[in-house]
Amino acid sequence: MGTMTIQDFFRNDAFAAMAGVELLEAGNGYARARMEIKPLHLNGGNVCQGGAIFTLADLVFAVAANSHAKLTFSIASSIQIFRSEKSGYLYAEAHETFNHSRLSNCEVRVTNERDELVATFNGTGYRKDAALPFDPVE
């Protein structure tokens, strides 16, 4: 029996928390989060910086890949950004497309408040033998 929930565990992601990423849902191979675009997220062109969008997408990838309660670290990830945003919320939704004893692959869609596609992200994770301190998410 795990001593915490997956949400508790990912509250310890200091970088995502500092960036303002809020985990909204966690499921089996699934996660959804949001981030409000604030002045600290803006780049020199006065739009949301790519690294901020990446951080949002990377957090939902991490939650989905780790939902099986086996420590999984990213080994490869890529992002494609299609639309720039200056304000409002961005939402990211991850779906695990491949789940193996050692490898996980997730596809992430990042959308704005109007449900328009802002970016897509693909992440591959490597599973370690270490168990996480929460039960697998059903």
C-alpha positions as CSV (number, residue, x, y, z in Angstrom):
1,M,0.0,0.0,0.0
2,G,1.5,3.4,-1.0
3,T,2.0,6.0,1.7
4,M,1.0,8.9,-0.6
5,T,-1.0,9.6,-3.8
6,I,0.6,10.3,-7.2
7,Q,-0.6,13.9,-6.7
8,D,1.3,14.1,-3.4
9,F,4.4,12.7,-5.1
10,F,4.4,15.2,-8.0
11,R,3.9,18.2,-5.6
12,N,7.6,17.5,-5.0
13,D,8.4,18.5,-8.6
14,A,9.8,21.9,-7.5
15,F,10.5,23.2,-11.0
16,A,7.0,22.5,-12.3
17,A,5.5,24.0,-9.1
18,M,7.7,27.1,-9.5
19,A,6.5,27.4,-13.1
20,G,2.9,27.4,-11.9
21,V,1.9,24.0,-13.3
22,E,-1.2,22.6,-11.6
23,L,-1.9,18.9,-11.9
24,L,-5.7,18.5,-12.5
25,E,-6.1,14.8,-13.2
26,A,-4.0,11.6,-13.0
27,G,-5.1,8.2,-14.3
28,N,-3.7,5.0,-15.6
29,G,-1.3,6.2,-18.3
30,Y,-3.0,9.6,-18.3
31,A,-2.6,13.0,-16.9
32,R,-4.0,16.5,-17.3
33,A,-2.6,19.8,-16.0
34,R,-2.8,23.6,-16.6
35,M,-0.5,26.6,-16.3
36,E,-1.6,30.2,-16.2
37,I,0.6,32.4,-18.4
38,K,2.1,35.1,-16.3
39,P,4.7,37.8,-17.0
40,L,7.5,35.4,-15.8
41,H,6.6,33.0,-18.7
42,L,7.0,35.6,-21.5
43,N,10.1,35.6,-23.8
44,G,11.7,38.6,-25.5
45,G,8.9,38.5,-28.1
46,N,6.3,39.0,-25.4
47,V,4.8,35.5,-25.8
48,C,4.9,32.3,-23.7
49,Q,8.5,31.0,-23.8
50,G,8.9,27.5,-25.3
51,G,10.6,26.2,-22.2
52,A,7.5,27.1,-20.1
53,I,5.3,25.1,-22.5
54,F,7.8,22.3,-22.4
55,T,7.7,22.2,-18.6
56,L,3.9,22.0,-18.7
57,A,3.9,19.1,-21.2
58,D,6.8,17.3,-19.5
59,L,5.0,17.3,-16.1
60,V,1.9,15.5,-17.6
61,F,4.2,13.1,-19.4
62,A,6.0,12.3,-16.1
63,V,2.7,11.7,-14.3
64,A,1.3,9.5,-17.0
65,A,4.5,7.5,-17.3
66,N,4.9,7.1,-13.6
67,S,1.2,6.2,-13.0
68,H,2.2,2.5,-12.7
69,A,4.2,3.3,-9.6
70,K,7.6,2.4,-11.1
71,L,10.2,5.2,-11.2
72,T,10.4,6.4,-14.9
73,F,12.8,9.0,-16.1
74,S,12.6,10.8,-19.5
75,I,15.2,9.6,-22.0
76,A,13.9,11.5,-25.0
77,S,11.4,14.1,-25.7
78,S,10.4,16.5,-28.4
79,I,8.0,19.4,-28.8
80,Q,6.4,21.1,-31.7
81,I,4.9,24.6,-31.0
82,F,2.3,25.8,-33.5
83,R,0.7,28.8,-31.9
84,S,1.9,31.6,-29.6
85,E,0.0,32.7,-26.5
86,K,0.4,35.8,-24.3
87,S,-2.1,35.2,-21.5
88,G,-4.7,32.9,-20.1
89,Y,-4.4,29.2,-19.3
90,L,-2.6,26.5,-21.2
91,Y,-3.8,22.9,-20.7
92,A,-1.8,19.7,-21.3
93,E,-3.2,16.2,-21.7
94,A,-0.9,13.2,-21.8
95,H,-1.9,9.7,-23.1
96,E,0.5,6.8,-22.7
97,T,0.7,5.1,-26.1
98,F,3.2,2.4,-25.2
99,N,3.6,0.8,-21.8
100,H,6.3,-1.9,-21.3
101,S,8.3,-3.2,-18.3
102,R,11.2,-0.8,-19.2
103,L,9.8,1.8,-21.7
104,S,6.9,4.2,-21.8
105,N,5.9,6.5,-24.6
106,C,3.4,9.4,-24.2
107,E,1.8,11.8,-26.5
108,V,0.8,15.2,-25.1
109,R,-1.5,17.8,-26.6
110,V,-1.2,21.4,-25.3
111,T,-4.2,23.6,-25.9
112,N,-5.3,27.1,-25.0
113,E,-8.6,28.2,-23.3
114,R,-10.4,27.9,-26.7
115,D,-9.2,24.3,-27.1
116,E,-7.0,25.4,-30.0
117,L,-3.8,23.3,-30.5
118,V,-0.8,25.2,-29.2
119,A,1.8,22.4,-29.2
120,T,2.4,18.6,-29.3
121,F,5.0,16.8,-27.2
122,N,6.2,13.3,-27.4
123,G,8.2,11.7,-24.6
124,T,9.8,8.3,-24.0
125,G,10.7,7.2,-20.5
126,Y,12.9,4.5,-19.1
127,R,11.6,2.5,-16.1
128,K,13.9,1.7,-13.2
129,D,13.4,-1.1,-10.7
130,A,12.5,1.4,-7.9
131,A,8.9,1.3,-6.7
132,L,7.3,4.7,-6.0
133,P,5.6,5.4,-2.7
134,F,2.0,5.4,-4.1
135,D,-0.2,2.7,-5.4
136,P,-0.5,2.3,-9.2
137,V,-3.2,4.5,-10.5
138,E,-6.2,2.5,-11.8
